[in-house]
């Protein structure tokens, strides 16, 4: 097994286990649409099911269209990430890790879509009247992976966003 494969499959195992375990715990211990405040006026555990994509996009569309479309889109994205990973040299560990994060999150949410027809979300952040849509660990890994990827792309273009002048 190559160093790249070890990084990818190590992260995939960790991400998928933690994502699916946390979703299972929420599903088994909380009623749907129930909220448990953790930090008053900032963070709650709120069990919802998202039928759409990120931020509920397509949630209002017909399930006969939405579910096959989102599953197909997820499979295409996963295939694209695998293609990118194959092309990266083993020494690009930062980008490999970032893509593994995105891949793990995409697979975690795809599992939900296939098993439940929707995605389990439960991390709920808000401040006063401002509310961020609830999300899950898979979404968090996707976000972190995208941010790391953007950082590396900016570095490759010679623009280090964290460089001091």
C-alpha positions in Angstrom: 0.0 0.0 0.0 1.4 3.4 -1.0 1.9 6.3 1.5 -0.9 8.1 -0.3 -3.3 5.2 0.1 -2.5 4.9 3.8 -3.4 8.6 4.2 -6.6 8.4 2.2 -7.9 5.2 3.7 -6.8 6.1 7.2 -8.8 9.4 7.1 -11.7 7.7 5.3 -12.0 5.2 8.1 -11.9 7.8 10.8 -14.3 10.2 9.1 -16.8 7.5 8.2 -16.8 5.9 11.6 -17.2 9.2 13.5 -19.7 10.6 11.1 -22.0 7.5 11.0 -21.6 6.9 14.7 -22.6 10.4 15.7 -25.6 10.3 13.3 -26.6 6.9 14.7 -26.4 8.2 18.3 -28.5 11.2 17.4 -31.0 9.1 15.5 -31.3 6.6 18.4 -31.4 9.0 21.3 -33.2 12.1 20.1 -36.7 12.7 18.7 -36.8 14.2 15.3 -36.8 18.1 15.4 -35.8 18.0 19.1 -33.2 20.4 20.3 -30.8 20.3 23.3 -29.1 23.5 24.2 -25.4 23.0 24.8 -24.1 26.6 25.0 -27.0 29.0 25.5 -27.7 31.4 22.6 -24.8 29.8 20.6 -25.0 26.0 20.0 -27.5 23.2 20.3 -27.8 19.6 19.3 -30.8 19.7 17.0 -31.9 16.6 15.2 -33.2 17.3 11.7 -33.2 15.5 8.4 -32.2 17.4 5.3 -33.8 16.2 2.1 -31.9 18.6 0.0 -28.2 19.4 -0.7 -26.1 21.9 1.3 -28.2 24.5 3.0 -31.4 22.7 2.0 -30.9 23.4 -1.8 -33.4 21.3 -3.8 -35.3 20.3 -0.5 -38.6 21.5 -2.0 -38.2 19.6 -5.3 -40.0 16.3 -5.9 -38.3 13.3 -4.3 -38.5 11.3 -7.6 -36.1 13.9 -9.1 -34.1 15.1 -6.0 -32.9 11.8 -4.6 -31.5 10.2 -7.8 -30.0 13.6 -8.8 -28.2 14.0 -5.5 -27.0 10.4 -5.4 -25.7 10.7 -9.0 -24.1 14.1 -8.2 -22.4 12.6 -5.1 -21.1 9.6 -7.1 -19.7 11.9 -9.8 -18.0 14.1 -7.2 -16.5 11.0 -5.5 -15.3 9.7 -8.8 -13.7 13.1 -9.6 -12.0 13.2 -6.2 -10.6 9.7 -6.7 -9.3 10.8 -10.1 -7.6 13.8 -8.6 -6.1 11.7 -5.8 -4.6 9.2 -8.4 -2.9 12.1 -10.2 -1.3 13.7 -7.1 2.2 12.7 -6.2 2.7 11.0 -2.8 4.6 14.0 -1.5 1.5 16.2 -1.7 0.3 15.1 1.8 -1.5 18.3 2.5 -3.7 18.1 -0.6 -4.1 14.4 -0.2 -5.4 14.9 3.3 -7.7 17.7 2.1 -9.2 15.6 -0.7 -9.6 12.7 1.8 -11.6 15.0 4.1 -13.9 16.0 1.2 -14.1 12.4 0.0 -15.0 11.1 3.5 -17.6 13.7 4.0 -19.2 13.1 0.6 -19.3 9.3 1.2 -20.8 9.9 4.7 -23.6 12.0 3.4 -24.1 9.6 0.4 -24.6 6.7 2.9 -27.4 8.7 4.5 -29.0 9.5 1.2 -29.0 5.8 0.2 -30.1 4.5 3.6 -32.6 7.2 4.7 -33.3 9.2 1.5 -32.1 12.3 3.4 -29.1 13.4 5.5 -29.1 13.5 9.3 -28.0 16.9 10.6 -27.6 17.9 14.2 -24.9 20.6 14.8 -26.9 23.8 15.2 -25.1 27.2 15.6 -26.9 30.5 16.1 -26.4 34.0 17.6 -29.4 36.2 18.5 -31.6 36.1 15.3 -28.8 34.8 13.1 -28.9 31.1 12.5 -26.6 28.9 10.5 -28.3 25.8 8.9 -27.8 22.7 10.9 -25.0 20.4 9.7 -23.1 17.2 10.6 -19.5 16.0 10.9 -19.4 15.0 7.2 -20.3 18.6 6.3 -17.5 19.8 8.6 -14.9 17.5 7.0 -16.0 18.7 3.5 -15.7 22.3 4.6 -12.3 21.9 6.2 -11.1 19.9 3.2 -12.2 22.7 0.8 -10.5 25.3 2.9 -7.2 23.4 3.0 -7.5 22.9 -0.8 -8.1 26.6 -1.4 -5.1 27.4 0.8 -2.9 25.1 -1.3 -4.2 26.5 -4.5 -3.5 30.0 -3.4 0.0 29.0 -2.4 0.6 27.4 -5.8 -0.4 30.7 -7.4 2.1 32.5 -5.2 -0.5 34.1 -2.9 0.0 32.9 0.6 -3.0 34.3 2.6 -1.1 33.9 5.9 2.2 35.5 4.8 3.3 38.5 6.9 4.5 41.5 5.0 
